[in-house]
């Protein structure tokens, strides 16, 4: 028996941290791999066939659809060209999985999961038309906004806009070269937003003792910024390029972590701003 999932509560955004897979959905087949964002509109049937073990970050946009940010005077082709957004295709792989096999769909609605059983595989489209689709975007196609004189705020790196939150992507870029420019993020409060950072790859130049696959949480009102070693390195301007890749989620509403997250928390992280740590 085949199994699919469908979220009727909102859009889903996957970020592939590790691994690769064939994704099958109502719109066809799509190959996904590390560094891909995969945007899945609400009520889409989908499943993954992994080629290897996968590590995913999923961001659910409950009660709303994802949108691209308003890019203002820099124009719609800034940050990434919408032409790089790749939809699924009804190709040979998709047609090969047509079947009359019994298929279960786990449907999420109202925070509860219901099971619908079909006597056939409902991923049987032969075509579709319109502008609603699953879409793929890889971080390597993102061209960050930069200034040699000023460290731009995180909002300049917004990739997707959700319901009361934004998803930003930090990608490799040259470091500011003006002698008076701050080379690392400034110290600040999150006055309006809770902030979550997921570290995907590279050298996380504003953090110490952070590795790929880790996640940090800075709630609103919590003053933070570069760790002491990173701040000193930024002042000395030893680096001319940052190669970090990270996903940031800024939410207007307060976030609450699950017991599972609490079980893997590094409760010493709050002390990482101490000199010498």
ABEGO torsion letter per residue (X at the ends): XBBBBBBAAEBBBBBBABEBBBBBBAAEBBBBBBGBBBBBBBGBBBBBBBABBBBBBBBBBBGBBBBBBBAEAAEAABGBBAAABBBBBBBAAAAAABBABBBBBBBBBGGBBBBBBBABBABABAEBBEABBBBBBBAAABBBBBBAABBBBAAAABABBBBGBBBBBBBBBBBBABAABBABBBBBBBAABBBBBBBABEBBAABBGBBBGBBBBBBBGBBBEBBAAAAAAAAAGABABBABBBBBBBBABBBBBBAAAAAABBAAAAAAABBGX
